[in-house]
Amino acid sequence: MDNNQNNNQNPNQNQDPNNININLNEMIAQGVYCNLALVNHSPSEFVVDFIQMMPGVQQANVRSRVILAPLHAKRVMTALQQNIANYEQQFGEIKEIEPFVLGQNNVQA
């Protein structure tokens, strides 16, 4: 097979099928700051609201809401646990400043 025939192949054809090409546009790449997260769940999904609170202000804004299937919520938890362990190994223990607050059916973090 000559080089011209190789150039006509689908560029994704030789890639590892376990790799995913992820596009991250500029607006999403900027991210949003949050200092509070509320987690709720139903039998079919977990809802995580990422909130920005300002000191001394009674109004807080949800900056982003992420809805996850239970399996994916568990995978996110595992990934966070591993990343926190890696972070603490490199930079030292993350110390809790305020106690964890539990609501009726949600957890505040």
C-alpha positions in Angstrom: 0.0 0.0 0.0 1.4 3.4 -0.9 1.4 6.6 1.2 -1.5 8.1 -0.8 -3.8 5.3 0.2 -2.9 5.7 3.9 -3.8 9.4 3.8 -7.3 8.6 2.6 -8.1 6.5 5.7 -10.3 7.8 8.4 -8.1 9.6 10.9 -10.0 7.9 13.8 -9.5 4.4 12.4 -6.1 3.7 13.9 -6.9 5.3 17.3 -7.4 3.2 20.4 -11.1 2.6 20.8 -10.8 3.2 24.6 -9.7 6.8 23.9 -12.3 9.6 23.6 -11.6 12.9 21.9 -13.1 15.5 24.3 -13.8 19.1 23.1 -13.5 21.8 25.7 -14.7 25.2 24.4 -13.2 28.4 25.8 -16.2 29.4 27.8 -16.4 26.0 29.6 -12.6 25.9 30.0 -12.8 29.1 32.2 -14.7 27.2 34.8 -16.8 28.6 37.6 -15.8 29.1 41.2 -17.9 27.5 43.9 -17.5 27.2 47.7 -20.6 25.1 48.4 -22.0 22.0 46.8 -25.4 20.4 47.5 -26.0 16.8 46.6 -29.5 15.4 46.2 -30.6 12.0 44.8 -33.6 10.1 43.6 -33.7 6.4 42.7 -32.5 7.2 39.2 -30.1 10.1 39.5 -27.8 12.3 41.6 -28.0 16.1 41.3 -25.1 18.2 42.3 -25.6 22.0 42.6 -22.4 24.0 42.7 -23.0 27.2 44.5 -21.1 30.4 45.1 -21.7 32.1 48.4 -20.4 35.5 49.4 -19.6 36.1 53.1 -22.3 38.0 54.9 -24.8 37.7 52.0 -27.9 35.6 52.5 -28.5 35.0 48.8 -26.4 32.4 47.0 -26.4 31.5 43.3 -26.2 28.1 41.8 -23.4 28.4 39.3 -23.7 24.9 37.8 -25.9 21.9 38.1 -24.6 18.4 37.2 -27.0 15.5 36.9 -25.4 12.0 37.1 -26.6 8.4 36.8 -25.9 6.5 40.1 -23.0 4.5 38.5 -21.4 7.7 37.2 -21.9 9.4 40.6 -20.0 6.5 42.2 -17.2 6.8 39.6 -16.9 10.5 40.3 -16.7 9.8 44.0 -13.9 7.3 43.4 -12.0 9.6 41.1 -12.3 12.4 43.7 -11.1 10.2 46.5 -8.1 9.1 44.4 -7.3 12.7 43.4 -7.6 13.9 47.0 -5.2 11.2 48.2 -2.7 12.1 45.5 -3.1 15.8 46.4 -2.5 15.2 50.1 0.5 13.0 49.4 2.0 15.8 47.4 0.9 18.9 49.4 -0.2 17.6 52.8 -3.5 16.9 54.5 -6.5 19.0 53.7 -7.9 20.1 57.0 -11.6 20.6 57.6 -12.4 24.1 58.8 -16.1 23.8 59.3 -18.2 20.7 60.1 -20.0 18.7 57.5 -23.7 19.6 57.5 -26.4 17.0 56.7 -29.8 17.9 55.5 -32.9 15.7 55.1 -32.1 14.1 51.8 -29.1 16.1 50.7 -25.5 16.5 51.8 -23.8 19.8 51.9 -20.1 20.0 51.1 
